[in-house]
Amino acid sequence: MAIIITLDIMLAKRKMKLNTLAERVGITAQNLSILKNDKARAIRFDTLNRLCKVLDCQPGDILVYEEDEIEE
């Protein structure tokens, strides 16, 4: 299972900088960068809720599921 975080795409669509989003959401720019660079292992629903509110989007706009490829 692979959940891909497309936060960078939403930031570009909204013409918003990472630091601005971090300030509006109320988390550190470093933690938001970890999330944006797909290094996070989890996200709290509260954080997801605030991201969606600030970016005016749905969770599916920033979280995408891609099935893992199975090597034969």
C-alpha positions as CSV (number, residue, x, y, z in Angstrom):
1,M,0.0,0.0,0.0
2,A,1.3,3.4,-0.9
3,I,-0.3,6.6,0.1
4,I,1.3,9.5,-1.9
5,I,1.1,13.0,-0.5
6,T,0.6,15.6,-3.2
7,L,0.8,18.7,-1.0
8,D,3.3,20.3,-3.3
9,I,0.8,20.3,-6.1
10,M,-1.9,21.9,-3.9
11,L,0.6,24.5,-2.8
12,A,1.4,25.3,-6.5
13,K,-2.3,25.5,-7.4
14,R,-2.9,27.9,-4.5
15,K,0.3,29.9,-5.2
16,M,1.2,29.5,-1.5
17,K,4.6,29.0,0.1
18,L,5.3,26.2,2.5
19,N,6.1,28.6,5.4
20,T,2.8,30.5,4.8
21,L,0.9,27.2,4.9
22,A,2.7,26.1,8.1
23,E,1.9,29.3,9.8
24,R,-1.8,29.2,8.9
25,V,-2.1,25.5,9.8
26,G,-0.2,25.9,13.0
27,I,2.6,23.4,12.6
28,T,6.3,23.9,12.0
29,A,7.6,24.3,8.5
30,Q,9.9,21.4,9.2
31,N,7.1,19.0,10.0
32,L,5.1,20.3,7.0
33,S,8.2,19.7,4.8
34,I,8.5,16.1,6.1
35,L,4.8,15.6,5.1
36,K,5.3,17.4,1.7
37,N,8.4,15.3,0.8
38,D,6.5,12.0,1.5
39,K,8.7,11.2,4.5
40,A,5.9,11.2,7.1
41,R,4.6,7.9,8.5
42,A,1.3,9.3,9.8
43,I,-0.9,12.4,9.8
44,R,-3.4,13.4,12.5
45,F,-6.9,14.0,11.3
46,D,-6.8,17.3,13.0
47,T,-3.8,18.3,10.9
48,L,-5.4,17.0,7.8
49,N,-8.6,18.9,8.6
50,R,-6.6,22.2,9.0
51,L,-4.7,21.6,5.8
52,C,-7.9,21.1,3.9
53,K,-9.5,24.2,5.4
54,V,-6.5,26.5,4.7
55,L,-6.0,25.0,1.1
56,D,-9.8,24.9,0.5
57,C,-9.6,21.3,-0.7
58,Q,-10.7,17.8,0.0
59,P,-8.4,15.1,1.6
60,G,-8.4,13.3,-1.7
61,D,-6.8,16.4,-3.3
62,I,-3.6,15.9,-1.2
63,L,-3.7,12.1,-0.4
64,V,-3.5,9.6,-3.3
65,Y,-3.5,5.8,-3.0
66,E,-1.3,3.9,-5.4
67,E,-1.1,0.1,-5.3
68,D,2.4,-1.3,-4.8
69,E,3.8,-3.1,-7.8
70,I,4.5,-6.8,-7.2
71,E,7.8,-8.1,-8.7
72,E,7.6,-11.5,-10.3
